[in-house]
Amino acid sequence: IRERENKKRALLQAQFIPFSAFWLRSSVVSVLISLISDTWANGPHDIKLIF
């Protein structure tokens, strides 16, 4: 009985992990885009200091 519960749990985790990974990736990308747009708004001389 315990093995069946573990298999069900593993299946649920396997279905949930790709969704959470996609959400995490999209949130990180949005944060990076906002940071880049902020540096461009400040001016090109600030970008030279960052790099």
N, C-alpha and C positions, 0 to 999 in steps of 0.2 A: 504493500500500500504506500509506503514511504517513497519508493522509487517512482511511482506514478506522480506523486505530488511534486517531486523534484523535476521530473520531465515537464510537467505543466508550467512550473515556475521558470524553467530554462526557456521554454517556448515564449512565454510572455516577455521575458527579458530580451530575447533575441528580436522580438517584434518592436520592443520599446526603444532599444539602444539606437538603431539607425535614425529614428525620429528625433531623439534628444540630441544626437550628434549633428544632425542637419540644423536643428534649431540653434545649437551652440555656435556652429560655423556661421550661420547667417547673422547672428547677433554680433559676433566678432568682426565680420566683414563690415557691418553697418557702423560699428564704432571706429574702425580704421578709416572708413570713408569720411566720417565726420571730423576726425582728427586731421586728415589730409586737407579737407576743404577749409578748416580753420587756419592751417598754416598758409594756404594759398591766399586766404583773405587778408592775412597780416602783411603780406608783401613778399616779393622774391628775395629780398636781402635777408629776411628771417629764415628762409628755406636754406640759404647757403650756410647759415650758422648751424642749422640742425645737421646737415650732412657734413 
